[in-house]
Amino acid sequence: MKDYESEFQKRVAWIRALVESAHAKGVVFGNSGGKDSALVGILCKAACDKTVGLILPCGSKRNYGADAADAKTLADAYGIETRTLDLSPTREALLAALGGEEKMTDAARINLAPRLRMTALYAVAANEGLLVAGTGNRSERYMGYYTKWGDGASDFNPIADLTAGEVFEFLEYLGAPRQIIDKAPSAGLFDGQTDEQEMGVSYAAIDEFILAGTANEKDRAIIERYHRQSEHKRTGTAVYTEGE
């Protein structure tokens, strides 16, 4: 197990130095009520007092219920400034402009919410001189389980090197709210959605594969397929270079 006291101090110092070097006034992050965003919020608040958590419901009923309640619990526990921006009407307007839900594939429709949320985060950041903190962990990044130019975008990410299991351990060490630690990981993209159910493999299996290279045949096939198909998310934008 990592030395989480040392990890906490080093990450807080790193965030503080980033904010200072960018001459920013603080940090803004999407407070989803989940484990990853909770850890990012705790670290950022420890690094700089001006840390704003945005609760961004967008089309899913759970966004207005358990997710929002857990996000507020975190904010209250750590003194994080909180604002709620309801993006559901914006999502509906965009869907209508695109011809309605029946004209959209599931992937295209589901990815609207993460991209609208990132638009809101960067609008607040630009307006108030803040940096956008990313909240994706190492396991999600390996699987490509995030939306390109949505929750995959940020100015910095203080937990990108931590697996899902390490995020869990870190929150346990910090004494984060129990209901956040115990909840099933979910992007909250639609009602009833959980990450592990959607991917078809557990985070424990993903972490074991990343850290030790071991997995059963079924899990290995799923993990390798997700990693291979999401390579474009990790390599950045392809650009033309004369002579290539």
Number of C-alpha atoms within 10 A of each C-alpha: 6 9 9 16 11 10 12 17 13 12 18 20 16 15 23 19 13 17 19 13 9 12 12 15 16 25 28 26 27 26 29 27 27 24 29 24 23 28 21 23 27 22 21 28 25 20 22 17 14 17 25 26 27 22 25 26 23 25 22 16 15 18 23 16 11 16 24 20 16 22 26 23 18 27 21 12 11 15 15 24 16 18 14 14 12 16 17 16 11 14 17 16 11 16 17 12 9 13 10 13 14 10 12 13 9 10 9 11 18 15 17 19 26 23 18 20 22 22 15 17 24 20 14 19 20 12 9 14 17 25 25 24 25 23 26 25 24 20 24 20 19 22 20 21 21 20 17 17 15 17 21 21 21 18 12 16 17 19 22 18 14 18 24 23 17 19 22 19 16 23 21 14 13 14 10 20 16 11 15 22 21 11 14 14 18 20 18 23 22 16 12 11 16 15 18 14 12 11 14 12 17 14 18 14 16 27 22 15 18 16 9 9 10 14 16 9 8 10 17 17 13 16 22 15 12 16 19 13 11 18 14 13 18 13 8 9 8 7 6 7 6 5 4 4
